[in-house]
Amino acid sequence: MNIALWLERAGKSHPNRPAAALGERVLLDYGALAIRAARLAGALRTRCKLDRGDRVAIVAKNCVAYLEALYGIWHAGLAGVLVNAKLHGAEVGYILEHSGARACFVSAGLDADVAPFAPKSLEHLIVIGSPDYERLFAADAIAAVPRAADDLAWLFYTSGTTGRPKGAMLTHRVLSVMSHAYAAEVDPIAPGDAIVHAAPMSHGSGLYIMAYIARLGIHVVPESGAFEPAEVFRLFDRWPRASMFAAPTMVKRLVEAGSECDPTNIRTIVWGGAPMYVEDALHALDRFGPRLAQIYGQGESPMTITILSKEDIGERAHPRWQARLASAGRPFACVEVIVADSDDRALPPGETGEILCRGDVVMSGYWQDPQASAATLRNGWLHTGDLGAFDADGYLTLKDRSKDVIISGGSNIYPREIEEVLLRHPRVSEVSVIGRADREWGEVVVAYVVGDAPAGELNRLCLDAIARFKRPKDYVFIDALPKNNYGKILKTELRAMDAKRMQGNG
């Protein structure tokens, strides 16, 4: 059940259909993409001497080559480790070492950041587009290596309360079920429909690659390789019936952009990664019409726990329309979702508890972490760490996060890894990092510091160790952190203090 067979099938049956475009130009049709993946697979097996099941990382900005690299990995019977290109080199190095990746494809320019942190287990660091990379495609094409449905396909690195990234093991079955769920319930795809990859292909947007391959869709990568509203609007005009995945922050920027856009060219804008303010959703609906869908999921059940469909979002006449707009929608058909008490017993509608789910779209566990796997998957349920409540109609509303994760611009930021960096400064005795509500980003990172270290030095410490987007946007210096009788820092109380402080400043 190798997921690569979907591309092999498309290359044989519809070789002349466009598969990938850079901006407004088609660069690869399905025949060319399939043969390049098969040749790259041959090179990985014969020249790089990789064995079935080995891990190969991709640390790259969005590019058309992402597709051939990913499918070459799968075609060869290997597992992909797709790494956020915005991470610091030290963070990338940890993922490469922990995953045991033997090879890594990296964007030109990023190789200088990755190389100093590359572990000894990494045998090949290959710069995408370099002569060494292009020579790989001179290898003989091989047949797709057979894989079982429960074999590892994608190591999706997330993080837990420890701050250390954990690799959620996504199998070929998980990716298949996830893709069918997207095409059935979120955004039905017709051959020739496009997806604009303005969000990272390493996670948010990349998880939809397989569904578009299966349905002969067109993968459109912005020439900027990033998210620019004016460019996105031009691509919607060039590729009618295009869709895209976006974090709520991106949707807000599209709404506020002054550029002209004909919304009839947009098939669907799918948002996820964080809840959206109802007011912002209303503004998006006013500008783009009933072309919005919301998904709720996490790396352990990728993009697939609940869905608030285009129909639900656009059904203004429904008596509970705004309440539904504030929800995360209904469970996908492929998963069972409950709100549970501390004993994993389902709670009735209206009661708040932890959100649990199970089904074929849930990860098989965490890579090389049986203790975390057992805790997260206990009693056969994925424990999301999120709190929510169902209403009588079966719509789930997210209430809070039981973990202290900060969601800023759709990216998960884990306080402890920032705290550990800040505590390296000799003039910081204690620190606690929280999220502060922000209209644009959802949340921004704030560090409460006990000590007298200059904020500029703390900034430099963070920039040298972690990704820029995780750096605190504000440092608040206080005499003592709120704690309970056992000495544990009370982040709930700290967040309340911060909210009160911001009201006073307002």
VEXDREN-2710 file (C-alpha; in Angstrom, 1 decimal):
% VEXDREN-2710
k/r/px/py/pz
1/MET/0.0/0.0/0.0
2/ASN/2.8/2.4/-0.9
3/ILE/1.3/5.9/-1.1
4/ALA/3.8/6.5/-4.0
5/LEU/1.6/4.3/-6.2
6/TRP/-0.9/7.2/-6.5
7/LEU/1.7/9.1/-8.5
8/GLU/2.8/6.1/-10.4
9/ARG/-0.8/5.5/-11.5
10/ALA/-1.2/9.2/-12.5
11/GLY/2.0/9.1/-14.5
12/LYS/0.8/6.1/-16.5
13/SER/-2.8/7.1/-17.1
14/HIS/-2.5/10.8/-17.6
15/PRO/1.1/11.7/-18.4
16/ASN/0.3/14.9/-20.1
17/ARG/-1.8/16.5/-17.4
18/PRO/-0.1/19.4/-15.6
19/ALA/1.2/18.4/-12.1
20/ALA/3.3/21.2/-10.8
21/ALA/3.6/24.9/-11.5
22/LEU/5.9/27.6/-10.3
23/GLY/3.7/30.7/-10.2
24/GLU/1.9/30.9/-13.5
25/ARG/4.2/28.4/-15.4
26/VAL/3.7/24.6/-15.5
27/LEU/7.0/23.0/-14.9
28/LEU/6.1/19.3/-14.7
29/ASP/3.3/17.1/-16.0
30/TYR/2.4/13.9/-14.3
31/GLY/4.5/11.8/-16.7
32/ALA/7.6/13.8/-15.9
33/LEU/7.0/14.0/-12.2
34/ALA/6.4/10.2/-11.9
35/ILE/9.6/9.3/-13.8
36/ARG/11.7/11.8/-11.9
37/ALA/10.4/10.3/-8.6
38/ALA/11.2/6.8/-9.9
39/ARG/14.7/7.8/-11.0
40/LEU/15.4/9.6/-7.7
41/ALA/14.2/6.4/-5.9
42/GLY/16.7/4.4/-7.9
43/ALA/19.5/6.7/-7.0
44/LEU/18.6/6.6/-3.3
45/ARG/18.6/2.8/-3.3
46/THR/21.6/2.2/-5.5
47/ARG/23.9/5.2/-5.2
48/CYS/23.1/6.4/-1.7
49/LYS/22.8/2.7/-0.5
50/LEU/19.6/3.4/1.5
51/ASP/17.6/0.4/2.7
52/ARG/13.8/0.0/2.9
53/GLY/12.4/1.9/5.9
54/ASP/15.4/4.3/6.2
55/ARG/14.6/7.9/7.0
56/VAL/15.3/10.7/4.6
57/ALA/14.7/14.3/5.6
58/ILE/13.6/17.3/3.6
59/VAL/14.6/20.7/5.0
60/ALA/13.4/23.0/2.3
61/LYS/11.4/26.1/1.5
62/ASN/8.4/25.6/-0.7
63/CYS/9.5/24.6/-4.2
64/VAL/8.4/22.3/-7.0
65/ALA/11.3/20.0/-6.3
66/TYR/9.6/19.3/-2.9
67/LEU/7.2/17.0/-4.8
68/GLU/9.8/14.9/-6.6
69/ALA/11.9/14.6/-3.4
70/LEU/9.0/13.5/-1.3
71/TYR/7.7/11.0/-3.8
72/GLY/11.2/9.7/-4.6
73/ILE/11.6/8.9/-0.9
74/TRP/8.3/7.0/-0.8
75/HIS/8.9/5.3/-4.2
76/ALA/12.1/3.9/-2.8
77/GLY/10.3/2.4/0.2
78/LEU/11.8/5.0/2.6
79/ALA/10.2/7.3/5.2
80/GLY/10.2/11.1/4.9
81/VAL/11.1/13.4/7.7
82/LEU/9.7/16.8/6.7
83/VAL/11.3/19.6/8.7
84/ASN/10.0/23.1/9.1
85/ALA/12.5/25.3/7.2
86/LYS/12.1/28.1/9.7
87/LEU/13.7/26.1/12.6
88/HIS/17.1/27.0/13.9
89/GLY/20.0/24.8/12.7
90/ALA/20.4/23.3/16.2
91/GLU/16.7/22.3/16.2
92/VAL/17.0/20.7/12.8
93/GLY/20.1/18.9/14.0
94/TYR/18.2/17.3/16.8
95/ILE/15.5/16.1/14.5
96/LEU/18.0/14.7/12.1
97/GLU/19.8/12.8/14.9
98/HIS/16.7/11.6/16.7
99/SER/15.1/10.3/13.5
100/GLY/18.3/8.6/12.4
101/ALA/18.0/10.2/8.9
102/ARG/20.7/8.9/6.7
103/ALA/20.1/11.5/4.0
104/CYS/18.7/15.0/3.8
105/PHE/17.5/17.2/0.9
106/VAL/18.0/20.9/1.8
107/SER/17.3/24.2/0.0
108/ALA/20.2/26.2/-1.3
109/GLY/21.2/28.6/1.4
110/LEU/19.8/26.5/4.2
111/ASP/22.6/24.0/3.9
112/ALA/25.0/26.4/5.6
113/ASP/22.6/26.6/8.6
114/VAL/22.1/22.8/8.7
115/ALA/25.6/21.5/8.1
116/PRO/27.2/22.6/11.4
117/PHE/24.6/20.7/13.3
118/ALA/24.4/17.6/11.1
119/PRO/24.8/14.4/13.2
120/LYS/27.3/11.7/12.3
121/SER/24.4/9.4/11.3
122/LEU/23.7/11.8/8.4
123/GLU/25.6/10.4/5.4
124/HIS/24.3/12.6/2.6
125/LEU/23.4/16.3/2.7
126/ILE/22.1/17.1/-0.8
127/VAL/21.3/20.7/-1.9
128/ILE/18.2/20.8/-4.0
129/GLY/19.0/22.1/-7.5
130/SER/22.7/21.5/-7.2
131/PRO/24.7/19.5/-9.8
132/ASP/24.9/16.6/-7.3
133/TYR/21.1/16.7/-6.9
134/GLU/20.5/16.7/-10.7
135/ARG/22.9/13.8/-11.2
136/LEU/20.6/11.7/-9.1
137/PHE/18.0/11.8/-11.9
138/ALA/20.4/10.0/-14.3
139/ALA/19.9/6.8/-12.3
140/ASP/17.6/4.1/-13.7
141/ALA/14.0/4.3/-12.6
142/ILE/12.9/1.5/-10.3
143/ALA/9.5/0.1/-9.5
144/ALA/7.8/1.4/-6.4
145/VAL/9.1/-0.6/-3.4
146/PRO/6.2/-2.5/-1.8
147/ARG/5.1/-1.2/1.6
148/ALA/2.5/-2.4/4.1
149/ALA/-0.3/-0.2/5.2
150/ASP/1.1/0.1/8.7
151/ASP/4.7/0.9/7.6
152/LEU/6.1/4.3/8.4
153/ALA/5.7/6.9/5.7
154/TRP/6.1/10.3/7.4
155/LEU/7.8/11.3/10.7
156/PHE/5.9/14.4/11.7
157/TYR/7.9/16.2/14.4
158/THR/5.7/17.9/16.9
159/SER/6.5/18.8/20.5
160/GLY/5.2/17.9/24.0
161/THR/5.3/19.5/27.4
162/THR/9.0/18.6/27.7
163/GLY/9.8/21.0/24.8
164/ARG/11.7/18.3/23.0
165/PRO/10.3/17.5/19.5
166/LYS/8.6/14.1/19.2
167/GLY/8.2/12.3/15.9
168/ALA/4.6/11.3/15.3
169/MET/4.7/8.1/13.2
170/LEU/2.3/8.5/10.3
171/THR/1.9/5.3/8.3
172/HIS/0.8/4.8/4.7
173/ARG/-2.6/4.0/6.0
174/VAL/-2.8/7.2/7.9
175/LEU/-1.9/9.3/4.9
176/SER/-4.3/7.5/2.7
177/VAL/-7.3/7.9/5.1
178/MET/-6.4/11.5/5.8
179/SER/-6.3/12.2/2.0
180/HIS/-9.7/10.5/1.4
181/ALA/-11.2/12.5/4.3
182/TYR/-10.0/15.8/2.8
183/ALA/-11.3/15.0/-0.7
184/ALA/-14.6/13.7/0.7
185/GLU/-15.5/16.2/3.4
186/VAL/-13.3/19.4/3.2
187/ASP/-12.7/20.1/-0.5
188/PRO/-13.8/17.8/-3.3
189/ILE/-11.2/17.8/-6.0
190/ALA/-11.8/17.5/-9.8
191/PRO/-8.9/16.7/-12.2
192/GLY/-7.2/20.0/-13.0
193/ASP/-8.1/21.7/-9.8
194/ALA/-5.2/23.5/-8.2
195/ILE/-3.8/23.9/-4.7
196/VAL/-1.7/27.0/-4.0
197/HIS/1.1/26.1/-1.6
198/ALA/1.5/29.4/0.2
199/ALA/1.7/27.7/3.7
200/PRO/4.6/25.4/4.5
201/MET/4.8/22.2/2.5
202/SER/6.6/20.6/5.5
203/HIS/3.4/20.5/7.4
204/GLY/0.2/22.5/6.9
205/SER/-0.1/22.6/3.1
206/GLY/2.1/19.6/2.5
207/LEU/-0.4/17.2/4.2
208/TYR/-2.7/17.9/1.3
209/ILE/-0.2/16.9/-1.4
210/MET/-1.4/13.3/-1.6
211/ALA/-5.1/14.1/-2.1
212/TYR/-4.2/16.3/-5.1
213/ILE/-1.9/13.7/-6.6
214/ALA/-4.7/11.1/-6.3
215/ARG/-7.2/13.4/-8.1
216/LEU/-4.8/14.7/-10.8
217/GLY/-4.7/18.2/-9.3
218/ILE/-2.1/20.9/-10.0
219/HIS/0.4/21.9/-7.3
220/VAL/1.1/25.6/-7.6
221/VAL/4.1/27.0/-5.7
222/PRO/4.3/30.8/-5.5
223/GLU/7.5/32.2/-7.1
224/SER/8.3/34.0/-3.9
225/GLY/8.3/30.7/-2.1
226/ALA/6.3/32.4/0.7
227/PHE/2.9/33.9/1.5
228/GLU/2.3/37.3/-0.1
229/PRO/-1.4/38.2/-0.4
230/ALA/-1.0/40.1/-3.8
231/GLU/0.8/37.1/-5.3
232/VAL/-1.8/34.7/-3.9
233/PHE/-4.6/36.7/-5.5
234/ARG/-2.7/36.7/-8.9
235/LEU/-2.4/32.9/-8.7
236/PHE/-6.1/32.5/-8.0
237/ASP/-6.8/34.5/-11.1
238/ARG/-4.3/32.3/-13.1
239/TRP/-5.6/29.1/-11.7
240/PRO/-9.4/29.2/-11.4
241/ARG/-10.9/26.8/-8.9
242/ALA/-7.8/26.8/-6.8
243/SER/-7.7/26.1/-3.1
244/MET/-5.2/26.8/-0.4
245/PHE/-4.5/25.9/3.3
246/ALA/-3.9/28.9/5.6
247/ALA/-3.4/29.7/9.2
248/PRO/-6.0/32.2/10.6
249/THR/-3.3/34.9/10.5
250/MET/-2.9/34.3/6.8
251/VAL/-6.7/34.5/6.2
252/LYS/-6.8/37.8/8.1
253/ARG/-4.0/39.2/5.9
254/LEU/-5.9/38.2/2.8
255/VAL/-9.0/39.9/4.0
256/GLU/-7.1/43.1/4.8
257/ALA/-5.0/43.2/1.6
258/GLY/-5.8/46.0/-0.7
259/SER/-5.2/43.9/-3.8
260/GLU/-8.1/43.1/-6.1
261/CYS/-9.4/39.5/-6.1
262/ASP/-12.2/37.8/-7.9
263/PRO/-13.5/35.4/-5.3
264/THR/-15.3/33.3/-7.9
265/ASN/-11.9/32.0/-8.9
266/ILE/-11.4/30.5/-5.4
267/ARG/-12.7/27.0/-4.7
268/THR/-11.8/26.8/-1.0
269/ILE/-9.7/28.5/1.6
270/VAL/-9.1/26.0/4.4
271/TRP/-8.0/27.4/7.7
272/GLY/-6.5/25.4/10.6
273/GLY/-3.7/25.3/13.1
274/ALA/-5.6/27.6/15.6
275/PRO/-9.2/28.8/16.1
276/MET/-10.3/32.0/14.3
277/TYR/-12.1/34.8/16.0
278/VAL/-15.7/34.9/14.9
279/GLU/-15.4/38.5/13.9
280/ASP/-12.4/37.6/11.6
281/ALA/-14.4/34.7/10.1
282/LEU/-17.3/37.0/9.4
283/HIS/-15.0/39.5/7.6
284/ALA/-13.5/36.7/5.5
285/LEU/-16.9/35.4/4.6
286/ASP/-18.0/38.9/3.6
287/ARG/-15.0/39.3/1.3
288/PHE/-14.7/35.8/-0.2
289/GLY/-18.2/34.4/0.1
290/PRO/-19.0/30.8/1.1
291/ARG/-15.6/29.4/0.1
292/LEU/-14.2/28.9/3.6
293/ALA/-13.7/25.7/5.6
294/GLN/-12.1/25.0/9.0
295/ILE/-10.3/21.9/10.1
296/TYR/-9.2/20.9/13.6
297/GLY/-6.5/18.3/14.0
298/GLN/-2.9/17.9/15.2
299/GLY/0.2/16.1/14.0
300/GLU/-0.9/13.0/15.8
301/SER/-4.1/12.9/13.8
302/PRO/-3.1/15.0/10.9
303/MET/-5.6/17.7/9.9
304/THR/-8.4/15.2/10.7
305/ILE/-10.4/15.4/13.9
306/THR/-13.3/17.8/13.1
307/ILE/-14.5/19.7/10.1
308/LEU/-16.5/22.9/9.9
309/SER/-17.6/22.7/6.3
310/LYS/-18.2/25.4/3.7
311/GLU/-21.9/24.6/3.9
312/ASP/-21.9/25.2/7.7
313/ILE/-19.9/28.4/7.5
314/GLY/-22.0/29.8/4.7
315/GLU/-25.4/28.8/6.1
316/ARG/-26.3/32.3/7.5
317/ALA/-30.0/31.4/7.7
318/HIS/-29.5/28.6/10.3
319/PRO/-30.7/29.7/13.7
320/ARG/-27.4/28.6/15.4
321/TRP/-25.2/29.8/12.6
322/GLN/-22.9/32.1/14.6
323/ALA/-22.6/29.4/17.4
324/ARG/-21.5/26.9/14.8
325/LEU/-19.1/29.5/13.3
326/ALA/-17.4/29.7/16.7
327/SER/-17.1/25.9/16.9
328/ALA/-14.5/23.5/15.4
329/GLY/-17.3/21.6/13.6
330/ARG/-18.3/18.0/13.6
331/PRO/-16.0/14.9/13.7
332/PHE/-14.8/13.6/10.4
333/ALA/-16.5/10.4/9.3
334/CYS/-13.2/8.4/9.6
335/VAL/-12.7/9.1/13.3
336/GLU/-14.6/8.7/16.6
337/VAL/-14.3/11.7/18.8
338/ILE/-15.4/12.1/22.4
339/VAL/-15.1/14.7/25.2
340/ALA/-14.0/12.7/28.2
341/ASP/-13.4/12.9/31.9
342/SER/-10.2/12.0/33.6
343/ASP/-11.1/8.3/33.3
344/ASP/-11.7/8.5/29.6
345/ARG/-15.4/8.3/30.0
346/ALA/-17.5/10.2/27.5
347/LEU/-19.2/13.3/28.9
348/PRO/-22.6/14.5/27.8
349/PRO/-23.2/17.5/25.6
350/GLY/-22.4/20.8/27.3
351/GLU/-19.8/19.4/29.6
352/THR/-16.1/20.3/29.2
353/GLY/-13.4/17.6/29.1
354/GLU/-10.4/16.4/27.2
355/ILE/-10.9/15.8/23.5
356/LEU/-10.1/12.2/22.6
357/CYS/-10.2/10.5/19.2
358/ARG/-9.5/7.1/17.6
359/GLY/-9.5/5.8/14.0
360/ASP/-7.3/4.8/11.1
361/VAL/-6.1/8.4/10.8
362/VAL/-4.4/8.4/14.2
363/MET/-0.6/8.0/14.4
364/SER/0.8/4.6/15.4
365/GLY/2.9/6.2/18.2
366/TYR/6.0/8.4/18.8
367/TRP/9.3/7.5/17.2
368/GLN/11.6/5.8/19.8
369/ASP/9.4/7.0/22.7
370/PRO/7.3/4.1/24.0
371/GLN/6.6/5.9/27.3
372/ALA/5.1/9.0/25.5
373/SER/3.3/6.7/23.1
374/ALA/1.6/4.8/25.8
375/ALA/0.6/7.9/27.7
376/THR/-0.8/9.6/24.6
377/LEU/-2.6/6.5/23.2
378/ARG/-3.7/5.0/26.4
379/ASN/-7.0/3.0/26.4
380/GLY/-6.9/3.1/22.6
381/TRP/-7.6/6.8/22.4
382/LEU/-5.5/9.7/21.2
383/HIS/-5.4/12.1/24.1
384/THR/-5.1/15.5/22.4
385/GLY/-4.5/17.6/25.5
386/ASP/-7.2/20.0/24.3
387/LEU/-10.3/20.8/26.2
388/GLY/-13.7/21.2/24.6
389/ALA/-17.4/20.5/24.7
390/PHE/-20.0/19.1/22.3
391/ASP/-23.3/20.8/21.8
392/ALA/-26.6/18.9/21.3
393/ASP/-26.1/18.9/17.5
394/GLY/-22.7/17.3/17.7
395/TYR/-20.5/20.4/17.1
396/LEU/-17.3/20.6/19.1
397/THR/-16.2/23.9/20.6
398/LEU/-12.6/24.2/21.8
399/LYS/-12.4/25.7/25.3
400/ASP/-8.8/25.7/26.2
401/ARG/-5.5/23.7/26.0
402/SER/-4.5/21.6/28.8
403/LYS/-1.0/21.9/27.7
404/ASP/0.7/25.3/27.8
405/VAL/1.4/25.4/24.1
406/ILE/1.3/28.8/22.5
407/ILE/-0.2/29.1/19.0
408/SER/1.1/32.1/17.1
409/GLY/0.3/32.5/13.4
410/GLY/-0.7/28.9/13.2
411/SER/2.6/27.6/14.5
412/ASN/2.9/25.7/17.8
413/ILE/5.4/27.2/20.2
414/TYR/6.3/25.4/23.4
415/PRO/7.3/27.5/26.4
416/ARG/9.7/25.2/28.1
417/GLU/12.2/25.2/25.2
418/ILE/12.3/29.0/25.3
419/GLU/12.5/29.0/29.1
420/GLU/15.5/26.7/29.0
421/VAL/17.3/29.1/26.6
422/LEU/16.6/32.2/28.7
423/LEU/17.8/30.5/31.8
424/ARG/21.2/30.2/30.3
425/HIS/21.7/33.9/31.0
426/PRO/23.6/34.3/34.3
427/ARG/21.3/37.2/35.3
428/VAL/18.1/35.3/34.9
429/SER/17.1/33.4/38.0
430/GLU/13.6/32.3/37.0
431/VAL/11.5/32.6/33.9
432/SER/8.0/31.6/32.7
433/VAL/6.8/31.9/29.1
434/ILE/3.1/32.4/28.3
435/GLY/1.0/33.3/25.3
436/ARG/-0.7/36.7/25.2
437/ALA/-3.9/37.1/23.2
438/ASP/-3.2/39.0/20.0
439/ARG/-5.7/40.0/17.3
440/GLU/-3.3/39.5/14.4
441/TRP/-1.3/36.4/15.5
442/GLY/-3.8/34.7/17.8
443/GLU/-1.1/34.7/20.5
444/VAL/2.3/36.2/20.9
445/VAL/5.1/35.0/23.2
446/VAL/5.7/36.8/26.4
447/ALA/8.5/36.0/28.9
448/TYR/8.1/36.9/32.6
449/VAL/11.6/37.1/34.0
450/VAL/13.0/37.2/37.5
451/GLY/16.4/38.9/37.2
452/ASP/18.0/41.9/35.6
453/ALA/19.3/40.7/32.3
454/PRO/19.0/43.3/29.4
455/ALA/16.2/42.4/27.0
456/GLY/18.6/42.8/24.1
457/GLU/20.9/40.1/25.4
458/LEU/17.9/37.8/26.0
459/ASN/16.8/38.4/22.4
460/ARG/20.3/37.5/21.1
461/LEU/20.3/34.4/23.3
462/CYS/17.1/33.2/21.6
463/LEU/18.1/34.1/18.1
464/ASP/21.3/32.0/18.5
465/ALA/19.4/28.9/19.7
466/ILE/15.8/28.8/18.5
467/ALA/13.8/29.9/15.5
468/ARG/13.1/33.6/15.2
469/PHE/9.3/33.1/15.3
470/LYS/9.6/31.6/18.8
471/ARG/11.4/34.6/20.3
472/PRO/9.4/36.5/23.0
473/LYS/7.8/39.7/21.7
474/ASP/7.8/41.1/25.2
475/TYR/9.9/40.7/28.4
476/VAL/8.2/41.5/31.7
477/PHE/10.6/41.8/34.7
478/ILE/9.1/40.9/38.1
479/ASP/10.3/40.1/41.6
480/ALA/8.8/36.7/41.9
481/LEU/6.7/34.3/39.8
482/PRO/3.3/33.1/41.2
483/LYS/3.6/29.6/42.7
484/ASN/1.6/27.0/44.6
485/ASN/2.5/25.4/47.9
486/TYR/4.6/22.8/46.0
487/GLY/6.7/25.5/44.3
488/LYS/5.1/24.9/40.9
489/ILE/4.7/28.1/38.7
490/LEU/1.0/28.9/38.2
491/LYS/0.8/29.8/34.6
492/THR/-2.9/30.3/34.8
493/GLU/-2.4/33.0/37.4
494/LEU/0.4/34.4/35.4
495/ARG/-1.8/34.7/32.3
496/ALA/-4.5/36.4/34.4
497/MET/-1.9/38.9/35.7
498/ASP/-0.7/39.6/32.2
499/ALA/-4.3/40.2/30.9
500/LYS/-4.9/42.6/33.8
501/ARG/-1.6/44.3/33.0
502/MET/-2.5/44.8/29.4
503/GLN/-5.9/46.2/30.3
504/GLY/-4.2/48.7/32.5
505/ASN/-1.8/49.7/29.6
506/GLY/-4.8/50.0/27.3
END
